[in-house]
Amino acid sequence: MLERSPARIERPQEFDSVIRHQLARYGVWALLLLLAMTSVLWVLGRGPISTKHLQSGMLKASYSGTGRVHQPLALELTLGQTRATTREVSTKEVWFSREYLNRLTVLHISPKPLEIRNEGNQVAYVFSGTSLSNQKIRFDLEFERMGIYSGWVSLNSSDTLELRQWIYP
């Protein structure tokens, strides 16, 4: 009797090389796509890149560097303790550049300012020193158009911070 040997079909060695190459290629593309999606979510979301914390002298600002059109964003200002004269203790003035405020709507300010003054290329919000016992002022802002918003905020015309936000649709 004849012995039967199992039939072996041999694949060319090139075939294995092509398969490995395709798997590596698709794997790299999948990793790049995952990295791109993660970075977009990190920048556009409420992550560590989009939240900005700035300080100049006695003025600190905390706000989101990105936002959406017609969605409220908070700008929180923290005023440092100062050894000041009685005039400075009785009122605090927070100045904004008109260039910044012209393209947005201020929805709410907490605590309420005593007075709002328009002076040339800036707007001053005057607060009572006694209402600032916790030394924090919160501005709720709504942006009207998409784009890059830039401007400045200042405390008593001395400590100035540059604000920059990217608003997308």
Buried (B, 14 or more C-beta within 10 A) or exposed (E): EEEEEEEEEEEEEEEEEEEEEEEEEEEEEEEEEEEEEEEEEEBBEEBEEBEBEBEBBBBBBBBBBBBBEEEEBBBBBBBEEBEEEEEEBEBBBBBBBEEBBEBBEBEEBEBEBBEEEEEEEBBBBBBBBEBBEEBBBEBBBBBEEEEEBBBBBBBBEEBBBEBBBBBEE
